[in-house]
Amino acid sequence: MNPLIRFCEEKYVYSEYIAEFYNTTSNISYILDGIMVGYNGGNVSMIKNLFLLGIGSALFHGFGTILTEMIDEIWILLTICDI
């Protein structure tokens, strides 16, 4: 694990496959929010951004590589630009 940003959560405590367990699983809320916005007839762009923001962040906190960090940060920036 060699990301540019480090968080307080200890790595690989609850699972040998997930670097930051709580940060990773908390991203399910973004994915579910995207699904709920879709069911309620929300903006297609917001649905996509919430869903992909959750996936990108879960990838970063789950694997903790520079590549997944960049994916996470790109979706954050694209979501901010789209609002």
Steps between C-alpha positions, in 0.01 A plus 500: 500500500661820384237773456579870510242559775498310829200467731479423872339161457735208551559289191386139455363462855162342424583333170817400324342617173366845598751766604261738680192302592275776637590754231435237235166377630372852572513569125204269456289799605606693186410206280162458672435875478562484127255215467238681711536821298447289188185337635363840596546638149809704575751659269688238295829682549459501879411131500816419305719723715377363832531141381848542353617713792410215735673241284814713450532576869439137597774393258744748651429412862479131419826467308688818591711536187598817318287392201186455711573828678504678164172332399343617826627856464395527136141403585495747789612779267257400223215493753590844631523640144162349411309653792 
